[in-house]
Amino acid sequence: MKRIFKNFLLIGIAAAMFTACGKDSDENELEDDGADGVAVPIENGAIKAKFTISSAGDQAYFSTGNLQYQASTKTWRFAENQYDVIGADNQFISSTYGGWIDLFCYGTSGWPSGAIAYQPYSTSVTESDYYIDGRVFFPHVKGYENMDWGLYNKISNGGNEAGVWRTLTGGEWIFLMEDRPNAKEKMGAANVNGVNGVVILPDDWTLPKGLKFTSGFSNESYAKVNKYSLEDWRKMEAHGAVFLPASGLRKGTQVKDVGDGGYYWTSTVSNKKAHIAFFYNYGLEPYYEAACSTGYSVRLVQYVK
């Protein structure tokens, strides 16, 4: 079940494995759309809609947006909207930059792990700079969980306490996207308020009146499957829908694939590689071996207690 590709740059090979499977068929608090039921509440940055992430029945709440960082003030926050992306401005990444970034290399929570590159603004393209002492990889280091952005850091609009959030494992991404009940029917490519990405629906889902949701993907475009105006998306979001924007990636200070690909870190590592879940409009791969020196998106979750 765990499909590991050896070379992330060979997107063409990965693309060949996907087929079109689309079917014919405000700020801190969401208000009820008046259609059906009570809106899903938001508490300390968590959308209180449940997503099953393991065969044991573990569930999680997603954060209200992708993780962002401001180096000049050393501040972490969640994006104000689920569809927010920094995009090309990630090229300005530095230790003193006063803007926000949202693409991070692996293990860059700021915890002094012993790696040369461990700060969220690290731009080294040398893979070994992200290894502990340049040779030992993360699972062999006591306390390596501190490399998880959510466990180590306070998120300013996410409760502002360390240890509240965490990164999904590779296995949890797989279960969420492929193995939970009706997983494939609860995920689809979409364009939300002009931003491309993927919508994932919670375990208990009621479609807002007047809207439609089509699961799957398309070889043509994200918008071909689902297209939501801001007003429509607010209704979807109020019912617990999660949106992962196609935020692109960063190599050094060069930003690529914004609006085309979404790449999200997992907390799983093996063989001196970390793992990501990624998608394009034509399909997804929930478990992919990737270089630690590439900047990808981070979407944090909370366990449902």
N, C-alpha and C positions, 0 to 999 in steps of 0.2 A: 504493500500500500504506500510505503514511503518511496516516492520517486525522486531520485537525486540526480540532477543533471550536472555534468562536470564543468561545463564552460558557459558562464552566463552571457558571454558576448555573442554566442551563436543563437540569437533570438530566432533566426530563420528556421533552425531545426526544431526549436520548441513550438514555433507557430505551426509547423507542419503536423504536429500532434493534435492540434485543436481543430474542432469542426464547429460550424455555426449551429448553435442549439437554441436560438431564440424561438419562442412559441407564438403561434397565432392565437391564439386563444382570446417673545423674541430674545432675548439674549440669554438670561440666566434662568428663565422659567417659561415653559410652554403652556399655552392656554388651550382649553378644550375647543375643538372646531365646531362643536354643537351638533355633530353628525351622529356618532354612535359611541356612547360611553365617555368615561372620564379620561382626560389626557394623562399620559405617562409623566410623572413628576421628574424634576431634575434636582438632585441634592449634592452639593459640593462637587459639581462637575461630572456627576454620574447620571446617565440616562437610566432610569429605573425600569428598564425592560430586560427581561431575562433571556439569556442565550445559553443553551446547554453546550458545554465544551469538552465533555468526557463521557465515556461509557459508564462511569460510576455515577453519573447524574450531576456532576459539578456544574454550576451555572455562574455566569459573569454578567456584570454591567459594563457597557462601554463608556468611555469618556465622551464629552461633548464635542471634541475635535482632536485633530492631530497635535502631538506635542511640539511646542515651540520654545526657543531659548534666546535670551538677550544677554550677550557677553558683557556689555558695559556695566550692567547691574547684577549680573549673575542670577537672573530671574528665569524660572521655568513657568510655563503656563500652557493651558489648552487653547487652541484656536477658538475664536469667538463663535464660529459657525463650522458645522461639519464639512462644508464645501470649501473652506478657506485653504489656500495654498500659497506659499511664499514664492515658489517658482524661481525665476532667473535671479532674484535678489539673494539667493543662497550663495552666489558667487562672491559676495562681499564678506564672507565669513572671516572672522579674525578674533583675537582675544579682546579687542577694544571696540568692536562694532556695536553701534547703538541701535541698529535695527534688529529684526527677528529672523531666525533661521528655523527650518523644520526638516532638514535632511542631515542625518548623523551617521558617522561611522560606528562600527560595533564596539561596545564596551566603553563608550565615551560619556558616562554619567558624571564624570568629574571625580569619581573615587580613585585615589592614588594606588592603582593596582600593581605598579611596578613596570607597566608597559611605558614605552616612550610616548606614545599617543594615547591619551585617556580623557582629554578634555573635549567637551561638545563641539568646540571650534577646531578640532584637529583636522588637518587637510593633507597629511602625508599620504602618498600613494604607495609607500613601501609597506607591504603586508606585515612583515615581522615587527614593525613599530607598534602594532596593536597586540602583540603577544606579550605575556608576562616574562620579563627579563629577556625578551627577544627570542625565547625558545619554548617556554612552558605555556600550554594553552589553558584557557579559563577554568574548565571543570576540575583541574588539578590544584587549584589555588583555594585555600581556606578563605571563606568570605566572598567568593567570586560573585555571589548573588548581589553584592553591592554595585556590580557593574550594570545592574538593571536600573534604568532611568527612574522608574516609579518607586522601587524599594529604597533607593538611596536619597532621592531628592524630594524636597517640598514643592508641590505644584501650587502656585499662588492662587489660582481659582479652582483648585481641586482639593480643598480642605486644608491646604498649607501645612501638612504634616508629612514627614517621611514615613515610608512603609505602608502607605495607604493603597498605592497602585502597583501594578506589575505588568510585565510583558507576557503575552500568551506564548506557550511553548509551541514547537512545530507540530506536535501531536494534537494539541488543542485546536490549532488552526485547521488541521485536517478534519478533525471531528466536526468542528463548526461548519465547514464548507462542504463536507462530503458525507459524513456518517450520522449526524443527528437526524431524527425523524423528519422526513420531507425536506432535507437539506437543499437539494437542487431546486425545489420549488420556492425556496425562500431566499434566493439570491439571483440578481440579474444586473447586467450592464445598464448604466443610466447616465443621463446628462441632467444635472441638478443646478438650476440657476446659471446655466452656461458652463458648468464645470463637469468634465467627464469623470467617471468612476464606477463604483459598484455599490449597489444597495443590498444590505443583508437584513432580513426581517427576523424579529424575535420569535421565540417559541410560540407564544400566544399572540396571534395576529388577527386584527380585524381591518380590512381595507376600508379607508374613509369613503363615504358616499361620494359619487361623482368622479372618482379616480379609478385608474386601472394599474395593475402591476403585471409585467410579463417576465417570467424567469428566463434565465439563460443568457446567451451572448450572440453576437452577430459579426460576420466578417466585414460588414459595411461601416458601422459606427456605433458608438455608445448610445447616441440619441435614437438610433433605429429601434432599440429595444424598449427603452423608457425615456421619456423626456418630461421633466417637471419644472414648472415655473416656480418662483420663490413662494408664491401663495400656495401652490399645490404641495410643495415640499414641506412647508410648515405643517400641513395636515398629516402628511406621511410621518414626519418626525414626531408629532404629537401622539401618534399611535405606537411609537417605539422603534421606527425604522432607523437603521444606522447606515451612514454613507462613508465609504472610503474613497477619497479623491485620488485621481491619477496624478500624483505629485511629482513624478519623475525621479531622477537620481543625480548624484553629484560625484564626480571623479576629480579629486583635488579641488579646484575652484570652478570647474566646468560643469554646468548643469545641462542635463539632457532629458528627453522624453516627457517633459511636462505636458500633461493633457493626453498623453498616449499610454504610458505605463504607470501602474501603481505598485510599489515595492515596499513591503512592510516587514520589519525585523521580527523574528521570533527570539525566544531566549534559549534556543537549542543550538548546541555547537558539536562538531565532530570533525576529526581529521584535520585540525587546524583551520577549519572553516566554520562560519556561522550559517544559519539558515533563515531564509525569508519566505514569505508568501507573496506571490506576485500575480498580476493580471494585466491583460490587454482587453480591448473590446471583443476579441474573438475567443477568449477563454482564460483560464486561470491555472496556476500551479501552486498548491498550498504548502509545498515543502521543497525548497530549492537551495542547493549549496551555493553560497555566495562569498565574495571577498570581503573581509572585515574593513578594508580600506576604502570601500565605496559608501557614500552617504545615502541612506534610505530613510523612509518615513517611520515614525513610531506612533502606534495607537495603543494606549494603555487601557487596562480593565481593572475591575474590582471583583473579587469573589463575592458571590451571594452567600451570606451567612445564614 
